[in-house]
Amino acid sequence: MFKNRSIDCEQSREIDSAVCSGSSVQPVRLNPINGGAWCLPALHPDIPHVLDMGDKVTEQILANLALEAHAHGVALPGGKFTTIQKTLQAQWNTSIAAACGSHLPLSIHMGFSVSQTALKVQISPTGNLAVLRMKPVVDALNKARKGLGWWVFEAASAATQDRYPIYRVQDAADFLEYNHYAGAHFNDESFIEEYNQSSGGEEDLTREQMEQELNFFWPSDLIKAVDGHTWMLARMEHDPATHKRSPLGKKPYIATLNEVQKFLKGRAPKELKTIVADFLALLHELARPDSLMKDTAAPHHEDDDYEYGAECIGASCALVWNDEDMVLDLIQHHEVEMQEHGEYEEIHIEFKADPSNQVSVSRLVQSIKDFVTRHAAIGKALSHFEVIK
């Protein structure tokens, strides 16, 4: 059928419709043409040398991620497939729901950013901020065993490790300092002095005048809101005797890990043991050496050749000691200030992979799984606090 290619080469001709029948494969007739065996065809200059696959490449990368996740135990969803984006979202939503169970569903959004050179999974809060009151649980545990409640308080605050988005009690003090006038000491007198100095010294306002002209909270308001536990605010103040900065307020006694384990083995109400056990499991998860949560990257903005980090706003929840009104006002004021005048980012956690490297994609899947495990452990522990809103 084929002639000797050293003499001439062959080309396809028009398809002969007469030979088609049923579902058979139609043959392609080949006839010889004159020409050397080493003559290469040339492309018309209007034909691009590189084809832009566009969305097809995106879908291929996401499909590969979904299949890799399935191979690592994150099952593909059942039912009809619509788009790969929706399938991938449903796949991970099902995994998160299964990991968290009936515990407090902290508000987190998982997004996927894809290009031909980078695959990113981005974690950000949603607009639904859960507000959790800590005082009742902490007081009950302190009553059951000295320092046990403060141990839980510290464990809850540690959940922000590896950029997990939670507004802590001390963050309210940060916002008060950042957005108002902070002096060497976290007290009202220092605020008044700093404000008058910043105004150029043209007019020294008294506290009464400042309260009439300005609308902001005082340090004493926040200290009162935490029942005088100034150490919760994690502030530093200047010591004129030593000329050094020292922590504001002395920490109370905090139970040791050995005391926590003895409490779990001893006789105590089951509900209190459950709380302690869940926070102990959280601390173990935070310290797990093989967790890939350490791979989290801070989001950044690009300005020519200069990259700089932006402050993250938003959170899955806000931890308050007792009164939520002041804390929520400070959070809202801070977020508005950042949106209007600062550089901010809503993406808190970002995992990256090279989509052309299957080992890199596999590690990305494991990183997301580790995040889901962390998210579930945090939600289970924090679910013991009272939900205010």
C-alpha positions as CSV (number, residue, x, y, z in Angstrom):
1,M,0.0,0.0,0.0
2,F,2.8,2.4,0.9
3,K,5.4,3.3,-1.7
4,N,9.2,3.4,-1.0
5,R,9.7,6.7,0.8
6,S,13.2,7.1,-0.7
7,I,11.4,7.9,-4.0
8,D,8.4,9.9,-3.0
9,C,6.1,10.6,0.0
10,E,2.3,10.4,0.5
11,Q,-0.5,12.6,1.5
12,S,-4.2,12.1,2.5
13,R,-6.8,12.9,0.0
14,E,-10.6,13.6,0.3
15,I,-12.5,11.0,2.3
16,D,-14.5,8.6,0.2
17,S,-18.0,8.6,1.7
18,A,-18.9,5.6,-0.4
19,V,-17.0,3.2,1.8
20,C,-18.7,4.2,5.0
21,S,-21.1,1.7,6.5
22,G,-22.5,1.5,10.0
23,S,-20.0,2.1,12.8
24,S,-17.1,0.9,10.8
25,V,-13.8,2.9,10.7
26,Q,-13.5,4.7,7.4
27,P,-10.2,4.2,5.6
28,V,-8.1,7.1,4.4
29,R,-6.9,6.7,0.8
30,L,-3.2,7.6,0.3
31,N,-1.8,8.5,-3.1
32,P,1.8,9.4,-3.8
33,I,3.1,12.9,-4.6
34,N,6.4,14.0,-6.0
35,G,8.9,15.4,-3.5
36,G,12.0,14.5,-1.5
37,A,11.7,12.4,1.6
38,W,13.4,15.2,3.6
39,C,11.1,18.1,2.7
40,L,9.6,19.5,5.9
41,P,6.2,21.2,5.8
42,A,6.1,24.9,6.7
43,L,3.5,26.7,8.8
44,H,1.7,29.7,7.5
45,P,3.0,32.8,9.4
46,D,-0.5,33.6,10.7
47,I,-0.6,30.3,12.6
48,P,0.7,30.7,16.2
49,H,3.6,28.4,17.1
50,V,2.2,28.1,20.7
51,L,-1.4,27.3,21.4
52,D,-3.0,28.9,24.5
53,M,-5.0,26.2,26.2
54,G,-6.6,28.7,28.6
55,D,-9.2,27.2,30.8
56,K,-8.3,23.7,29.6
57,V,-5.0,23.8,31.4
58,T,-6.7,25.1,34.6
59,E,-9.2,22.3,34.5
60,Q,-6.5,19.7,33.9
61,I,-4.5,21.0,36.9
62,L,-7.5,21.0,39.2
63,A,-8.6,17.6,37.9
64,N,-5.1,16.3,38.8
65,L,-5.4,17.9,42.3
66,A,-8.8,16.2,42.8
67,L,-7.5,12.8,41.7
68,E,-4.4,13.2,43.9
69,A,-6.6,14.0,46.9
70,H,-8.8,11.0,46.2
71,A,-5.7,8.8,46.1
72,H,-4.8,10.2,49.6
73,G,-8.2,9.3,51.1
74,V,-10.2,12.5,50.3
75,A,-12.9,10.8,48.3
76,L,-14.4,12.3,45.2
77,P,-18.0,13.3,45.7
78,G,-20.8,11.1,44.3
79,G,-23.5,12.2,41.9
80,K,-23.1,14.1,38.6
81,F,-20.0,16.1,37.8
82,T,-20.8,19.7,36.8
83,T,-17.5,21.6,36.7
84,I,-14.1,20.5,38.1
85,Q,-14.1,23.6,40.3
86,K,-17.4,22.6,42.0
87,T,-16.4,19.0,42.2
88,L,-13.1,20.0,44.0
89,Q,-14.9,22.3,46.4
90,A,-17.5,19.6,47.2
91,Q,-14.7,17.1,47.7
92,W,-12.9,19.2,50.4
93,N,-16.2,20.5,52.0
94,T,-17.2,16.9,52.6
95,S,-13.8,16.1,54.1
96,I,-14.0,19.1,56.4
97,A,-17.5,18.3,57.5
98,A,-16.5,14.7,58.3
99,A,-13.5,15.8,60.3
100,C,-15.4,18.5,62.3
101,G,-18.5,16.5,62.9
102,S,-21.1,18.2,65.1
103,H,-18.6,20.6,66.7
104,L,-18.6,24.4,66.2
105,P,-18.3,25.1,62.5
106,L,-15.7,27.9,62.5
107,S,-16.0,30.0,59.4
108,I,-13.3,29.3,56.9
109,H,-13.2,29.5,53.1
110,M,-10.9,27.4,51.0
111,G,-10.1,28.8,47.5
112,F,-8.0,27.6,44.6
113,S,-5.7,29.8,42.5
114,V,-4.3,28.2,39.3
115,S,-1.8,29.1,36.6
116,Q,0.4,27.1,34.4
117,T,3.3,27.6,36.8
118,A,1.6,27.7,40.2
119,L,-1.1,25.9,42.1
120,K,-2.2,27.6,45.3
121,V,-4.7,26.7,48.0
122,Q,-5.7,29.8,50.0
123,I,-7.5,29.8,53.4
124,S,-9.5,32.9,54.4
125,P,-12.3,33.6,56.9
126,T,-15.9,34.2,55.7
127,G,-18.0,37.1,56.9
128,N,-19.5,35.0,59.7
129,L,-17.5,35.8,62.8
130,A,-18.4,33.6,65.8
131,V,-17.9,35.3,69.2
132,L,-17.0,33.0,72.0
133,R,-17.1,33.8,75.8
134,M,-14.2,32.2,77.7
135,K,-14.9,33.2,81.3
136,P,-17.5,30.6,82.4
137,V,-15.3,27.7,81.3
138,V,-12.1,29.1,82.7
139,D,-13.7,29.9,86.1
140,A,-15.2,26.4,86.4
141,L,-11.9,24.7,85.6
142,N,-10.0,27.0,88.0
143,K,-12.5,26.1,90.7
144,A,-12.0,22.3,90.0
145,R,-8.2,22.6,90.1
146,K,-5.9,25.5,90.7
147,G,-4.6,27.0,87.4
148,L,-6.5,24.5,85.2
149,G,-8.7,27.2,83.7
150,W,-5.7,29.4,82.9
151,W,-4.0,26.5,81.2
152,V,-7.1,26.2,78.9
153,F,-7.0,30.0,78.3
154,E,-3.4,29.8,77.2
155,A,-4.1,26.7,75.0
156,A,-6.9,28.5,73.2
157,S,-4.7,31.5,72.6
158,A,-2.0,29.2,71.1
159,A,-4.4,28.0,68.4
160,T,-3.4,31.0,66.2
161,Q,-0.1,29.2,65.6
162,D,0.9,28.9,61.9
163,R,-1.4,31.9,61.0
164,Y,-4.7,30.2,61.8
165,P,-7.1,33.2,62.0
166,I,-8.5,33.9,65.4
167,Y,-9.0,37.2,67.2
168,R,-7.6,36.8,70.7
169,V,-8.2,38.9,73.8
170,Q,-4.7,40.5,73.4
171,D,-5.6,41.5,69.8
172,A,-8.2,44.0,71.2
173,A,-5.4,45.7,73.1
174,D,-3.2,45.8,69.9
175,F,-6.1,47.5,68.0
176,L,-6.5,50.0,70.8
177,E,-2.8,50.9,70.6
178,Y,-2.5,50.9,66.8
179,N,-5.5,53.0,66.1
180,H,-5.4,55.4,69.0
181,Y,-2.7,57.0,71.0
182,A,-0.3,54.7,72.9
183,G,2.4,55.8,75.2
184,A,5.1,54.0,77.2
185,H,2.4,52.7,79.6
186,F,-0.9,51.0,78.8
187,N,-2.9,53.4,81.0
188,D,-5.1,56.4,80.6
189,E,-2.6,59.0,81.7
190,S,0.0,57.8,79.1
191,F,-2.7,58.0,76.4
192,I,-3.5,61.6,77.4
193,E,0.1,62.6,77.4
194,E,0.8,61.0,74.1
195,Y,-2.2,62.6,72.4
196,N,-1.2,66.1,73.6
197,Q,2.4,65.6,72.4
198,S,1.2,64.4,69.0
199,S,-1.0,67.5,68.6
200,G,2.1,69.7,68.7
201,G,1.6,70.9,72.2
202,E,-0.6,73.8,71.1
203,E,-3.3,72.7,73.5
204,D,-3.2,70.3,76.4
205,L,-6.5,68.6,76.7
206,T,-7.8,67.2,79.9
207,R,-9.4,63.8,80.0
208,E,-12.9,65.4,80.2
209,Q,-12.1,67.5,77.1
210,M,-10.8,64.4,75.2
211,E,-13.9,62.4,76.1
212,Q,-16.1,65.2,74.7
213,E,-14.1,65.8,71.5
214,L,-12.9,62.2,70.8
215,N,-14.7,58.9,70.5
216,F,-12.5,56.1,71.5
217,F,-12.0,53.6,74.3
218,W,-9.5,54.0,77.1
219,P,-7.0,51.4,78.4
220,S,-8.9,51.3,81.7
221,D,-12.1,50.3,79.7
222,L,-10.4,47.3,78.3
223,I,-8.7,46.4,81.6
224,K,-12.1,46.5,83.2
225,A,-13.6,44.3,80.5
226,V,-11.1,41.5,81.4
227,D,-11.9,41.9,85.1
228,G,-8.5,43.4,85.8
229,H,-6.5,40.6,84.4
230,T,-4.0,42.9,82.6
231,W,-1.7,40.1,81.8
232,M,-4.3,38.8,79.3
233,L,-3.6,41.9,77.2
234,A,0.0,41.0,76.7
235,R,1.2,44.6,77.1
236,M,4.6,45.8,77.9
237,E,5.4,48.9,80.0
238,H,8.5,51.0,80.7
239,D,10.0,50.5,84.1
240,P,11.6,53.9,85.1
241,A,13.8,52.1,87.7
242,T,15.5,49.7,85.4
243,H,14.9,51.6,82.1
244,K,13.6,48.4,80.6
245,R,10.2,47.2,79.4
246,S,8.4,44.6,81.4
247,P,5.1,42.7,81.1
248,L,2.0,44.6,82.4
249,G,0.4,42.5,85.1
250,K,1.6,39.3,86.7
251,K,0.4,36.0,85.3
252,P,-1.6,33.8,87.7
253,Y,-0.5,30.2,88.4
254,I,-1.0,28.0,85.3
255,A,-1.4,24.3,85.8
256,T,1.4,22.1,84.5
257,L,1.0,19.3,81.9
258,N,1.6,16.8,84.7
259,E,-1.2,18.3,86.7
260,V,-3.5,18.3,83.7
261,Q,-2.9,14.6,83.1
262,K,-3.5,13.9,86.8
263,F,-6.8,15.7,86.6
264,L,-7.9,13.5,83.6
265,K,-7.0,10.4,85.6
266,G,-8.7,11.5,88.8
267,R,-12.3,11.9,89.9
268,A,-13.9,15.0,88.3
269,P,-17.1,15.8,86.5
270,K,-17.2,14.2,83.0
271,E,-18.0,17.4,81.3
272,L,-14.9,19.1,82.7
273,K,-12.7,16.2,81.8
274,T,-14.0,16.4,78.2
275,I,-13.0,20.0,78.0
276,V,-9.5,19.4,79.3
277,A,-9.1,16.3,77.0
278,D,-10.1,18.3,73.9
279,F,-7.7,21.1,74.7
280,L,-4.9,18.6,75.4
281,A,-5.6,17.0,72.0
282,L,-5.4,20.5,70.5
283,L,-1.9,21.1,72.0
284,H,-0.7,17.7,70.8
285,E,-1.9,18.6,67.3
286,L,-0.2,22.0,67.4
287,A,3.1,20.2,68.4
288,R,2.8,17.3,65.9
289,P,6.2,17.1,64.3
290,D,5.1,15.7,61.0
291,S,2.4,18.3,60.3
292,L,2.9,20.3,57.1
293,M,1.1,23.3,58.6
294,K,4.6,24.8,58.8
295,D,4.5,25.1,55.0
296,T,2.0,28.0,55.3
297,A,3.2,31.1,53.5
298,A,2.3,34.7,54.3
299,P,0.4,36.4,51.4
300,H,2.3,39.2,49.8
301,H,1.8,42.0,47.4
302,E,4.1,42.7,44.4
303,D,5.3,46.2,43.6
304,D,7.8,46.0,40.8
305,D,10.7,44.0,42.2
306,Y,9.7,44.6,45.8
307,E,7.6,42.2,47.8
308,Y,6.1,43.1,51.1
309,G,3.7,41.4,53.5
310,A,0.3,42.9,54.3
311,E,-1.6,42.7,57.5
312,C,-4.3,40.1,57.5
313,I,-7.8,41.0,58.6
314,G,-10.8,38.8,59.4
315,A,-10.9,35.7,61.6
316,S,-12.9,32.4,62.1
317,C,-13.9,33.6,65.5
318,A,-13.2,36.2,68.2
319,L,-12.3,35.0,71.8
320,V,-13.6,37.4,74.4
321,W,-13.2,37.2,78.2
322,N,-16.8,38.2,79.1
323,D,-18.1,41.4,77.5
324,E,-18.1,41.3,73.7
325,D,-19.3,44.9,72.8
326,M,-16.0,46.7,73.2
327,V,-14.0,44.0,71.6
328,L,-16.2,43.9,68.5
329,D,-16.1,47.6,68.2
330,L,-12.3,47.6,68.3
331,I,-12.2,44.8,65.7
332,Q,-14.6,46.6,63.4
333,H,-12.8,49.9,63.8
334,H,-9.4,48.3,63.0
335,E,-10.7,46.5,59.9
336,V,-12.3,49.6,58.6
337,E,-9.0,51.6,59.2
338,M,-7.0,48.9,57.4
339,Q,-9.4,48.8,54.4
340,E,-9.4,52.6,54.0
341,H,-5.8,53.5,54.9
342,G,-3.6,50.4,55.1
343,E,-2.3,47.4,53.2
344,Y,-4.4,44.4,54.1
345,E,-5.0,40.9,53.0
346,E,-7.9,38.5,53.6
347,I,-5.9,35.4,52.8
348,H,-4.3,34.1,56.0
349,I,-2.8,30.8,54.9
350,E,-1.5,29.8,51.5
351,F,-0.1,26.5,50.3
352,K,1.8,26.3,47.0
353,A,2.7,23.6,44.6
354,D,4.3,23.3,41.1
355,P,1.5,21.8,39.0
356,S,4.0,20.1,36.7
357,N,5.6,18.2,39.6
358,Q,3.5,15.4,41.0
359,V,5.5,15.1,44.2
360,S,4.8,18.8,44.8
361,V,1.1,18.3,44.2
362,S,1.1,15.3,46.5
363,R,2.7,17.3,49.3
364,L,0.2,20.1,48.7
365,V,-2.7,17.6,49.3
366,Q,-1.1,16.4,52.5
367,S,-0.7,20.1,53.6
368,I,-4.4,20.7,53.1
369,K,-5.2,17.5,55.0
370,D,-3.1,18.7,57.9
371,F,-4.9,22.0,57.8
372,V,-8.2,20.2,58.0
373,T,-7.0,18.2,60.9
374,R,-5.8,21.4,62.7
375,H,-9.1,23.1,61.9
376,A,-11.1,20.2,63.3
377,A,-9.0,20.1,66.5
378,I,-9.4,23.9,67.1
379,G,-13.2,23.7,66.4
380,K,-13.6,20.8,68.8
381,A,-11.8,22.5,71.6
382,L,-13.3,26.0,71.2
383,S,-16.8,24.5,71.0
384,H,-16.8,24.3,74.8
385,F,-16.9,28.1,75.0
386,E,-20.2,29.9,75.1
387,V,-21.3,31.2,71.7
388,I,-22.5,34.7,72.1
389,K,-23.4,35.3,68.4
